[in-house]
Amino acid sequence: MNDDVKRLLQEKYINEGYWKQETFSDMLRSCAEKYGDKTAICDSGSSVTYSELDRSADRYAAFFLSEGIRSGDRVIIQLPNSVEFGVILFSLFRLGAVPVLALHTHRKKEIASFIEAASPAAYITVRSHLGFEYEEIVNECVKGTGCRHFYADEIFKVKADTAFDSSENDRIFTDIAVLQVSGGTTDVPKLIPRTNADYIYDARTFAEVCGMNEDTVFLAAIPASHNFCFANPGIIGTMICGGKIVMAKNGSPDEILELIGRERVNITAMVPSLLSICSEMAEWEECDLSSLETVLVGGSLLTYPVLLKAEENLGCKVRQVYGTAEGLNTITDADMCAELTAGCQGKKISSGDEMMIETADGDFAPCGEEGELLLRGPYTIRNYYNNPAADADSFRDDGFYRTGDRAFIDTEGNLHITGRVKEQINRAGEKIMPSELERILDDNEEIERSAVVGVPDELMGNKICAVVVTDNASVDLAYIRGYLESRGVAAYKLPDIVMKTRQIPLTAVGKPDKKKIADMIENEEMERI
Ligand code: AMP
């Protein structure tokens, strides 16, 4: 996209009042002034008020500065949902550093790619979480790269009592505030530059649409770093309104149900598979869900039976949300019937949002016609971070972002997602690109050729199925998962199913014929191993 278009859009969002002259550091300061002694964040072991969070942000900003981290430096944070996540995040904002929001499920491959793309000054993680030792990533990806490394518990052992000199932070509202990570339409996630002004506007607007206020108690049930939980309206939206954030550390259904009762949670955000498991569990588990008013559900396709069961068993309203870390959000109306809520993704949240459907010829399609969903608006990005090849693929000259989603918009302005234009597997909201796994599988001497496809699954939306051609009888599901894991592939990308075949069907140009492969799996023409 040309720089004039970017400049004109930026001027429009400033002049029309979408963007405020505020950074995330300013936002916390004004929350502390307004909501002082109210609890901002709690987890199973501790809590902080808005004032305490503001003071901690100052002290740890001074600590990071004393460790050589400067305003504008990128810092990867890979932390579980916790009070510490909030303190470290806002200390970096206070300093003017730019957090790279890695998910706890990211492994060597993803972290190495973030280090390469963002040249971060530091990587901050815990020692272990949910059975994974992060030392492996530290030793194999971080050491020797010039990127510093901190374990969170070491940071909190430091007696951080030096005042922070705010003149060290030279960031302004239009600067990049965080680097989000994409759902992974290429081999590894792309970095998404979200500015202070656009991301705060997104969270504030979304919080208004959801009716958040000082009585809001938001449960961070999915990873806090993920765009949906972070700012759609998530933890940032809750803070802007002076509500309380409850961090679910493990994200297991029993923890979620227990926290809803204990902390009187009234709103949370989930992917459909988690919603389904929680509502199943609520059916037979003794739990108090009387405070719960709304569950926002997004990230992958929601079905009507899952929605109905959730509303019945959790006793709350389910609203469907469409979101991408790249920007634009939609949400179903609060008073929409259950059938339509499950059947569409709702309306855009801002009058500045532009949703268009592009036909195969590159024209804009009329209402009701299907095509690729294009997005532009005050909080939709206009480029990726340091990635001109992805920019050329994903952005039109007029600034529209190509989502890769197939969709249509109805006469009421509701978005309907109907599938993907680009090849991608959506497994319980996690996005997996088959080519990433295929390349690694094809490297294995025991495997002659491979193809990876999604197979429909009621709970997850899709399961990951690897189809392999091999003579070795010991190649099976456990072998393939172990091999991919040893090559640094994240756990959420590991195949659920492995099929063996004598030959991968190919298209005319010699690529695996994914449609035919899916048909062969469905017709049980392959051997499951
Ligand atoms: P991410 O960047 O990981 O949040 O993934 C964004 C992608 O998730 C979108 O481009 C869609 O493909 C998918 N997605 C998000 N919300 C929904 C939804 N409500 N229904 C279907 N797919 C969705």
Boltz pocket constraint, residues with backbone or C-beta under 6 A from the ligand:
constraints:
  - pocket:
      binder: B
      contacts: [[A, 181], [A, 182], [A, 183], [A, 184], [A, 227], [A, 228], [A, 297], [A, 298], [A, 299], [A, 300], [A, 301], [A, 302], [A, 320], [A, 321], [A, 322], [A, 323], [A, 324], [A, 325], [A, 326], [A, 345], [A, 403], [A, 405], [A, 417], [A, 419], [A, 429], [A, 431]]
      max_distance: 6.0
